[in-house]
């Protein structure tokens, strides 16, 4: 298997600026050039939009107008799976005072989760990192009530980190930031299917925001444990 990754820092800055609605000099990004994965007769090629402003995959026109606003002030998406686009005139948020005093992999400023649910998710996330080396982080928010950019340093976000932002403000509650190394192993279609399955408005309004968050974490856990190959993460479990 050949893995090729190229990084262009200026392109990163421009994309992050569009997502946080901040000047590019104030933003951060992880990757922006498409990784290429090859395995003998099977090839998976991930192609990113060359335009530095829109995000990468488009599911609906409605999502394309809202997802940047939704995540303005939380961690920008290296890989957005609920839409693309720009919400004009919105200001990014940086509220470190909303961060917990001690480290936790689950931050629920929206109050969607019970204490017991937070503990279960945190334990599952610990097991994921121990078993796979990937770091999953969960932020539940209702924009603009979010710690925003402050989570980058709090969680030490890197290329092996998945940041899952749960916010129902614009319909689909599931939004993801996927690090470069994760992006090499997990097909982008998985995140799109995950958002469509457990993030749609019909699901979380019937089951509850907490049910969507828990189901998504368990699906991610199952996916990350699958052997990397042509068909890994082909189903949302």
C-alpha positions as CSV (number, residue, x, y, z in Angstrom):
1,X,0.0,0.0,0.0
2,X,1.3,3.4,-1.0
3,X,0.3,6.4,1.0
4,X,1.0,9.9,-0.4
5,X,0.2,13.0,1.5
6,X,1.1,16.6,0.6
7,X,0.5,19.6,2.8
8,X,0.0,23.2,1.7
9,X,-0.1,25.5,4.6
10,X,-1.5,28.6,2.9
11,X,-4.4,26.5,1.5
12,X,-5.0,25.3,5.0
13,X,-5.3,28.8,6.3
14,X,-7.7,29.9,3.7
15,X,-10.0,26.9,4.3
16,X,-10.0,27.4,8.0
17,X,-10.7,31.1,7.6
18,X,-13.8,30.3,5.7
19,X,-15.1,27.9,8.3
20,X,-14.4,30.1,11.3
21,X,-15.2,33.3,9.5
22,X,-11.9,34.7,10.9
23,X,-8.9,36.1,9.1
24,X,-6.6,33.4,7.8
25,X,-3.8,34.6,10.1
26,X,-5.9,33.7,13.1
27,X,-6.9,30.2,12.1
28,X,-5.4,26.7,11.9
29,X,-5.8,23.7,9.7
30,X,-4.5,20.2,9.5
31,X,-4.5,19.1,5.8
32,X,-5.7,20.3,2.5
33,X,-4.2,18.3,-0.3
34,X,-5.9,15.0,-1.3
35,X,-4.3,11.8,0.1
36,X,-4.0,8.9,-2.4
37,X,-4.4,5.4,-1.2
38,X,-3.4,2.4,-3.3
39,X,-3.6,-1.3,-2.6
40,X,-2.7,-3.6,-5.6
41,X,-5.7,-3.8,-7.9
42,X,-7.9,-1.5,-5.7
43,X,-7.4,2.2,-5.6
44,X,-9.2,4.7,-3.4
45,X,-8.5,8.3,-4.3
46,X,-9.7,11.2,-2.1
47,X,-10.0,14.5,-4.0
48,X,-10.5,17.7,-2.2
49,X,-12.0,20.8,-3.6
50,X,-9.3,23.1,-5.0
51,X,-11.4,26.1,-4.0
52,X,-10.1,27.1,-0.6
53,X,-13.5,28.2,0.6
54,X,-16.1,25.5,0.3
55,X,-15.7,22.3,2.3
56,X,-15.4,18.9,0.7
57,X,-18.5,17.0,0.2
58,X,-22.0,18.2,-0.6
59,X,-25.1,16.4,0.5
60,X,-27.7,19.0,0.4
61,X,-28.2,22.7,-0.7
62,X,-29.7,23.4,2.7
63,X,-26.6,22.1,4.5
64,X,-24.3,23.9,2.2
65,X,-25.7,27.3,3.4
66,X,-25.6,26.5,7.1
67,X,-22.8,24.1,8.2
68,X,-20.1,26.9,8.4
69,X,-22.4,29.0,10.6
70,X,-23.1,25.9,12.7
71,X,-19.4,25.3,13.3
72,X,-18.2,28.9,13.3
73,X,-16.3,29.1,16.6
74,X,-16.0,25.4,17.1
75,X,-13.3,23.3,15.4
76,X,-13.4,23.7,11.6
77,X,-13.9,20.7,9.5
78,X,-11.0,19.2,7.6
79,X,-13.7,16.9,6.3
80,X,-17.3,18.2,6.4
81,X,-19.9,15.6,5.8
82,X,-23.1,17.5,6.1
83,X,-22.5,20.0,3.4
84,X,-20.4,22.8,2.0
85,X,-20.7,26.5,1.8
86,X,-20.3,29.8,3.6
87,X,-22.6,31.6,6.1
88,X,-21.8,35.3,5.7
89,X,-21.5,37.8,8.4
90,X,-21.1,35.3,11.3
91,X,-18.4,35.7,13.9
92,X,-16.2,32.9,15.2
93,X,-16.3,32.1,18.9
94,X,-13.5,31.6,21.4
95,X,-14.7,31.0,24.9
96,X,-12.2,29.0,27.0
97,X,-14.2,29.8,30.0
98,X,-16.7,27.2,28.8
99,X,-14.0,24.4,28.9
100,X,-14.1,22.1,31.9
101,X,-11.4,22.5,34.6
102,X,-9.9,19.1,34.0
103,X,-9.3,17.2,30.7
104,X,-12.2,15.1,29.3
105,X,-12.8,13.7,25.9
106,X,-16.5,14.6,26.1
107,X,-17.6,18.2,26.5
108,X,-21.3,18.8,26.7
109,X,-22.1,22.5,27.0
110,X,-25.6,21.9,25.5
111,X,-26.7,19.5,28.2
112,X,-27.7,16.7,25.9
113,X,-26.0,13.9,27.9
114,X,-26.5,12.6,31.4
115,X,-23.5,12.1,33.7
116,X,-23.8,8.4,33.1
117,X,-23.8,8.8,29.3
118,X,-20.8,11.1,29.4
119,X,-18.9,8.5,31.5
120,X,-19.8,5.6,29.1
121,X,-18.8,7.6,26.1
122,X,-15.5,8.7,27.7
123,X,-14.7,5.1,28.5
124,X,-15.5,4.0,25.0
125,X,-13.2,6.8,23.6
126,X,-10.4,5.7,26.0
127,X,-10.8,2.1,24.7
128,X,-10.7,3.3,21.1
129,X,-7.5,5.2,21.6
130,X,-5.9,2.3,23.4
131,X,-6.9,-0.2,20.7
132,X,-6.5,1.8,17.5
133,X,-4.3,4.8,18.3
134,X,-6.9,7.2,17.0
135,X,-8.3,10.0,19.3
136,X,-12.0,10.7,19.3
137,X,-13.3,13.9,20.9
138,X,-16.9,14.9,21.3
139,X,-18.3,18.4,21.7
140,X,-22.0,18.9,22.2
141,X,-23.1,22.5,21.6
142,X,-25.8,24.8,20.6
143,X,-24.1,27.6,18.6
144,X,-23.1,30.2,19.7
145,X,-22.8,28.6,23.1
146,X,-19.5,26.8,22.5
147,X,-15.9,27.0,23.7
148,X,-15.1,27.3,20.0
149,X,-11.5,27.7,19.0
150,X,-10.4,27.0,22.5
151,X,-10.9,23.2,22.0
152,X,-7.9,23.0,19.7
153,X,-5.4,23.5,22.4
154,X,-7.5,21.9,25.1
155,X,-7.6,18.6,23.2
156,X,-4.2,18.9,21.5
157,X,-5.9,18.2,18.1
158,X,-3.5,16.5,15.7
159,X,-3.6,14.3,12.5
160,X,-4.9,11.3,14.4
161,X,-7.8,13.1,16.0
162,X,-11.5,13.0,15.1
163,X,-13.5,15.9,16.5
164,X,-17.2,15.1,16.5
165,X,-19.3,18.3,16.9
166,X,-22.9,17.6,17.8
167,X,-25.1,20.6,17.2
168,X,-28.7,20.4,16.0
169,X,-28.9,24.1,15.1
170,X,-29.4,23.5,11.3
171,X,-31.0,20.0,11.2
172,X,-28.2,17.4,10.9
173,X,-26.7,17.0,14.3
174,X,-23.5,15.1,13.3
175,X,-20.4,17.1,12.1
176,X,-16.8,15.9,12.0
177,X,-13.3,17.1,11.8
178,X,-11.1,14.3,10.5
179,X,-7.3,14.4,10.8
180,X,-5.0,13.6,7.9
181,X,-3.9,10.2,9.2
182,X,-7.5,9.2,9.9
183,X,-8.5,10.3,6.4
184,X,-6.0,7.8,4.9
185,X,-7.6,4.8,6.6
186,X,-11.3,5.7,6.8
187,X,-13.3,6.3,3.5
188,X,-15.0,9.7,3.5
189,X,-18.2,8.0,2.4
190,X,-18.4,6.5,5.9
191,X,-18.8,9.9,7.5
192,X,-21.5,10.9,5.0
193,X,-23.4,7.7,5.7
194,X,-23.0,8.1,9.4
195,X,-24.4,11.7,9.3
196,X,-27.3,10.5,7.1
197,X,-28.2,7.6,9.4
198,X,-27.9,9.0,12.9
199,X,-27.7,12.7,12.3
200,X,-30.8,13.5,10.4
201,X,-33.5,15.6,12.0
202,X,-36.1,12.8,12.0
203,X,-33.8,10.5,14.0
204,X,-32.6,12.8,16.7
205,X,-36.0,14.5,17.2
206,X,-37.6,11.1,17.7
207,X,-34.8,9.4,19.7
208,X,-33.2,12.4,21.3
209,X,-29.9,14.2,20.7
210,X,-28.2,11.9,23.2
211,X,-29.2,8.8,21.2
212,X,-27.7,10.3,18.0
213,X,-24.5,11.1,19.8
214,X,-24.2,7.6,21.4
215,X,-25.0,5.8,18.2
216,X,-22.5,7.8,16.3
217,X,-19.7,7.1,18.8
218,X,-20.4,3.4,18.7
219,X,-20.5,3.4,14.9
220,X,-17.1,5.2,14.8
221,X,-15.7,2.8,17.3
222,X,-16.8,-0.2,15.2
223,X,-15.4,1.4,12.0
224,X,-12.0,2.2,13.5
225,X,-11.5,-1.3,14.6
226,X,-12.0,-2.8,11.2
227,X,-8.9,-3.8,9.2
228,X,-8.0,-1.2,6.6
229,X,-8.9,-2.4,3.1
230,X,-11.2,-1.8,0.1
231,X,-14.4,-2.5,2.1
232,X,-13.6,-1.3,5.5
233,X,-16.3,0.9,7.1
234,X,-18.6,0.1,4.3
235,X,-21.5,-0.2,6.7
236,X,-22.7,2.1,9.5
237,X,-23.1,-0.3,12.5
